[in-house]
């Protein structure tokens, strides 16, 4: 993981949910570093402690009461992940 440069936002990012116009607030820990790599048939998410807390918080936001089906967050090298990471989408689904 590249410890010299982080693409994690230093402030909270407000993401609009198109489904009903409501908004969800996803916050990043200032020191968060998250890298996502594809290795054959596996995906590796490598993160420091702040990055793991940030991902956990993102998942808790999506798991919250009243969050509509299909609400999601795109993470990329230019949006929350270390440069060179493959994209990661976290999405809420009500399907069993």
N, C-alpha and C positions, 0 to 999 in steps of 0.2 A: 504494500500500500504506500502510496506517495505521501509522505508526511510534510512535504514542503509547501504544497499548494492544495487548498480545499475549495471545492465549488459549493460547499454548503452555504446557504444564505445566512447572513449574520442577523437578520431580522425575521420575524414571522412572515409567512406568505399566506395570503388569503386566496383560496381557490373557490371559484364559483361552481356550484352544482347546477348544470343545465336542466336537470330533470324537473325541478320545481322552483328554481331561482334562488333557493336558499344558499347560504355560504357556509363553508367549513374552514376552520382555522388550523393550519398545520404549522407548528413551530419547530425550529431547528435549534439545537444546542449550539452555541457559538463555536465550540471546539469539535463538533461532529465531523468525522471522516468516515465515508462509506464508499466502498468499491464493490462493484458487481462484475463477475467474470463468468463466462460460459466455458466449461471444461468438458468437452465431449457431450455426454448426456446429462451433465449436472450443472447447476448454477451455484456459484460460490458467492456469498455475501460476506465480505470481510470489513469489519468496522471496529473502531476503538469504542471504549465504554460509552462515550457521549453519542456516538453514532448509533449504537445499539439502543440506547434510551430514546433517541430521536425516532428510530424505526418503530419501536414499541409504542411510542406516543401516537405516531401516525396511524398505526393499526387500531389503537383504542379510539381515536377520533372516528374512523370508519365503522367501528363496531358500536358506536353510540346509538342510543334510542332516537328514532325518528330520521336516521340517515337513510335516504332513499336507495333502492336497488340501483346499481350501476354507478353510484358515486365512486370516484376514483382519483388517484394522484399519480401523475407521471414523474418519475425520477430519471434524470439523464446526467451526462457529464457536465452539461451546462446548467443543470437545475438540481442541485443537492447531492450529486455523486461526484466522486473523483474523476478527473479527466481520463478518458480511455475506458471508462466503465460501459458495459452494455446497459440499455434501458431497462427499467423495472417499473411495472405498473402494479399498484396496490388497488384492488377493486372490491367493493361491497356487493354481495350477492345474497339473495334470500332463498335461492334454490338449495334444496337438501342434497 
